[in-house]
Amino acid sequence: MNQTIRQLLDTADLLLTDTGEPATPAATTVPAASAAATASRCRGAAFALRVALESAVADRLTAHRAPRAIREGTQRAAFLWLRGCAEAGTARRAKAVWSQLCLGCHYHQYEIGPTEDQVRVWRTEVAAIVALLAL
């Protein structure tokens, strides 16, 4: 695993462990504001995890000499090409968790965003896939 991917995974861990609470409790803290901060941290962790997964896929494609158009093209093309560079199960898992991370990264006013539990599951899955792709 390269240093960039390790830093991205560590960033996601920091965002998940940060409580978002001020060092000194304020009497004016609103619970809705705390929920919004938690949702923002979870979305930020999802972004870091998505980039870590995309970097691992790019490293795998580069190692297998994928064409430049695939490496620099869309992520959908990269995940399609990954099927030829990794085991079928690993490629499917990578595409599935990438799709979920993409949904978690998008902001909509009418959606709350990913929960901490969802992001923790994604973190575990991304770490496993990155390890499999590094083999």
N, C-alpha and C positions, 0 to 999 in steps of 0.2 A: 504494500500500500504506500503510495507516495505521500509526501509531506502535506500537500494541498488537501488531499482527501482526508487525512488525519485531522488537520485543522478544521475542516468543515464539520466533521463528526463531533469534534470537541466543542465547536460553536453551538451546534444543536444541543449538546448535553448542557452547556452553560445556560442556554435559553430555557431549557426545561427545568433546571434546578433553581433558577432565579425566581424568587417568590414575588418580585415586583413590589414588595412592601417597603416603605421608607424606613430608614434606620430608626427614626423616632416616630412613634405612632401619632398621627394627626387626628384630631377630633372631627375634622370635616371630610374624612375619607368616605367616598360614596361607594357602595358595593358594586354599582353598575360600572364605575370607572375601573374597579379592580378586575371585573369580568372582561372588560374591553382590553385591559393590559395583558391579561392571560391569553386572550384570543390572539393578540398581536404577537406575543412571544411564541405561541404555538405556530402561527403562520410563518414567522421568521425562521423557526427551527425547520419547518417543512421546506422552506426555500433552501436552507443550507443542506438538507438531506438530498434534495433534488439535484443540486449542483454537484454534490459528492458522487451521486450515482451516475450522473452524466459524465463526470470526469473519469470514473472507473470504466465506463463503456468506451469512452474515447481512447483511453490507454489500451484497452483490449483491441480495439479496431486498429490502432496504430501498430501494435505488436504483430497483428496478423496482416499488415500491409493492405488495409482496405483502401480503396480509391479515395483521392482527396475530395471528390464530390460527395462521398458518403460521410467522411469525417467532418467536413465543414458544412454539410447540408442540414436538413431538419433532423430532429431527434427521432421522429418516426422512422425515417430512413435508416438511421443508425441502429435502432432496435430491430428493424427487419434484417439488416446485415449481420447483427449480432448472432442470429440463429445459426449462421455458418461458422462463427468463431468461438462459440461456447456450446455447452450441452443444451439440448432443447428445453429441459426443465429450468435451467438457470436463466435462459433467455426469456422464457415465459414469466418467471418470477420477477425479473428485472422490469419487464414491460408493465406487468400488473402493478407493482409498487410505484413505478414512475407515473402511471396514470392516476393513481390515488394521490400522489404528491402534487401533481398538477392541479387536481381539484381542490386540494387543501391550500394551495398557494393563491388561488384566485379570490379576490374580495368581492362580495356582494352585500349590499346594505341589508338584504332580507335574510342573510345566512349568518350564523354565529361564527363559523369557521371550525377548524379541527380542534378536537379536545386533546388534553395532555395525554390521555391514554392512547388515543389514535396515533399521535406523533411518537410515543414511546414504542409502539408496535412497529411503526414505519422505521424507526431508528434501528431496531433489532434486525429487521429484514434487510435494510440497506447495508448494515455492517456484514451480514452473512453473505449477501450477493457480492459485495466488494471483495470479500475474502475469496469467494469462488472464482471471480473474474481475474484475480491476481495470480491464480495457479498457473 
